[in-house]
Amino acid sequence: MTRLWTTAAFLLLFVQAFAQFTDSTHYYLGFTGTGNINKTNSADSYILNNSFKFGVRERKVSLNFSNSWLYGKQDQKLSNNDFSTSLDFNLNQKKTGFYYWGLGNYTTSYSLKIINQMQTGLGLAYTFFDDGNNQLNLSNGILYEASKIRLTDTTSENYQTYRNSLRLFFKFSFGNAIVVDGLGFIQHSLNYSEDYVIRGSSSLSFKINKWLSLNTSLKYNQIAKTDRQNLLLSYGFKAEQFF
């Protein structure tokens, strides 16, 4: 946690210094901290879900870097230790219409039995509308995936595949106080018919002020290759700043 806050502070200073070079570039810095705790006389469990995002946008080009870490225990036994980092870019992005995107993503997940997973790809996206407060976007493309998964406690498997990645993103604001957003992926393997990945997340935020919100999030993941899935409902806060 200390390392995460140190990184956030460093990037904040970096953004403030770099923003002096040009007025046409816009930056985004965000941190979300959520979780839940359940403790009774006979059992206890907790989940911590943290994410960090840094974005740069200049006219029709944008770049986004994000990290997320999910950690949890149930009755003193590890239930989640899931980490994901991604870097994506959009080219020729407009308020509406088509544009190009690229993605690089690394994931490791105890709960989904993923020892490590690397995905890279390119595709085409379409923005139906984007006025800053409301946005609807659909994209599709081809990803190359190289993974190592855990089959049992003592055995693992390495495999590669190409996937078709269909993605939907939405964001809606109600007044200046409530924001609902969501992101969903369906990724079918082009090599194996029964191999697919489903990922989805949504959040509801209530703004306290310009940069701080109370946040409730819902996440779902399903990996057919490992026959694993997880569902997480958590609540906490979201801090974000635009430059």
N, C-alpha and C positions, 0 to 999 in steps of 0.2 A: 504493500500500500504506500509506503514511504517513497519507493522508487517511482510509483505512478504519479504522485503529487509533485515530486521533483521534476519529472519529465514535463508535466503540464506547466509548471512555473517557468521552466526553461523555454518551452515553445512560446509561451505568452510573451516573454521578453524578446524572443526572436522576432515574433510577428510585429510587435510595436516598433522595433528598430527597422525591419525590412520594409514596412509599410511607408516609410518616408521616401522610398525610391520612386514610387509611381502612385498616382491617384486613380489609375484605371484598374488596379488589382484589388480584389476583395478577399477577405480571409474569414474563416470560421473556426472557432475553437469550442469544443463541447465535452462535458464530462457528465456521465450518468451513474449514480450509485443507488442500487436497489437491493432488496433482499427480504427475507422473512425468517422468523424464529418461532418454533413450536416446542414448548416444554411442558411436560406433565409429570406426575409422580412416577410413571413407569417408563417414559420414553422422552427423548429430546432430539430435535433436528434443527438445522439452520442452513440457509443458502445466502451467499453473497454474489451479486451480479454487478460487475463494474464494466463500463465501456468508456473509451476515449476516442475522439475524432478531431482531425485537423484537415481543413479544406482550403483550397486556393482556387479562385475563379477569376479569369481575365477574358472579358468579352465572350467569345464562343468556345473557350477552352476551360476545362475545370479538372482539378486533381484532388483526390480524397484519400486520406490515410486514416485507418481506424484499427483499434485494438479492443478486444473484449475478453474478459476472464470471468468464468463461473466456477465457484468453489462451494462445496457443501458436504456436510456429514449428517448421518442419521444413526443415532445410538452409538456414537463414537466411531462409526465405520464410514470410510470415504464413499460418497455417493456421486460427487461431481468434482472434476478438476479439468475444465474445458477451456482451452485458449484458442483464439482466432485472431489473425492479423491480415489485413487486406489493403491493397493499393489499387485504385481504379482511376481511369481518366475518361473524359468525354470530349469529343472533337466536333466542332461545328454545331454546338448546342445552341438552340434558339428557344424562344418562348413557346412556340409550337412547331411541329414538324419533325423530320427525321434527323438523326445524328449518329455518329459512330462512337463505340465504347470499347475499352480494353480493361482487363482485370487480371490481377495476380492475388492469390489467396493461399494462406497456410493455416491448417487446423490440426489440433490435437485434442482428443476428447476421451476422457476416462469413461463417461457414462454411455457413449456411443461406440466404444471399443475401437476408436481410431487412434493408432499410435502416432501416425503423422499422415498428412494429406496435403498435396500441392495441386492447385488448379490455376491454369492460365488460359486466357481466351480472348476472342474478339467477336464483335457483333454489331447489330443495328438496333436502334431504339427510336421510339416515336413519343413525343410529348404532346398530349392532347391540350393541356393548358398549364401555365405556370405564371402566376402573378406575384410570387414571393410568399404569399400566405396560403395559397391553395395550389395543389399540383397533382397531376395524374400522368403516369408514365408507364409504357409497356416496352419491353425489350426482349430480344432473342439473339442467340449466338451459339458458337461452338467452343467448348472447353476441352483442353487436354488435362487429364487427371492422373497423377501417380500417387498411390496410397500404400500404406502398410497398416493392416488391420489385425486385431487380436481375435483369434478364433476360440482359444481356450486360455487358461492361465499359463500354459507352457508352450503354446503354438501360435504362430502368426503367419500371415500371407502378404506377399507383395504383388500388386497388380496395377496395370495401366488400362485406361479406357478413354474414349472420346464421348462427351456428353452434349446433348442439346440442352441449352439453359434458357428457360422461359422465366421472365421476371416481371412482377407488377409492383409499382410503388405508388402510394397515394398519401396526400397530406391535405387536411382540411382544418381551417381555423374558424372559430365561432366567436365573433367579437375580438377583443384583445385579451381574452382570459383563458380560452379552452382551445387546445390543439389535439387533433386525432391524426395519427399517421400509422402506416403499415408497409411492410415489405414482404413479398413472398416469392419463392423459387420453386420450380419443378424442373429437375435435371434427370432426364432419361439417358441411359447409356446407349450409344450407337453400336456397341459390340455385343452386349448381353441384354436380352429382352426383359429379364426379371430384375435387372439392376437399376434402381432409381433412387433419387434423393429428393426429399421434400423439406423445405425450410420455410418457416413463417414467423413473423414478429409484428406486434402492434403495440402502440402505447397511447395513453391518455394523459395529457399534461394540463395542469391548472396553474397558470402563471401567477406568481406572487409579485414579481416586478419584471423589468425588462430582460434580466439575465437569469433569473432563478424561477424554477417551477417545481411543484409537487408532481410526481410521476408514478404511474402504474403501467407495468408492461406485462405482455403475455408472449411467450416464445414456445414454438413447437419445432421439433426436428425428428425426421424419420429416415433411417438409413437401411435400405433393403439388403444390402450386401452383408451387414452384420446382424440384421434382424433386430435392430434396437431403435427405440424412440424415447423422447423425453418431452415433458410439458412443464413449463415453469410460469407461475404467476408471482410477481414480486412488486414491491412498492418502495418508493424512496424519493430522490430528488434529481433534478436535471439542471445543470448550469451550462449556459452557452453565451458566447459573445461573438458579434460580427465586427469586422474592422474594415 
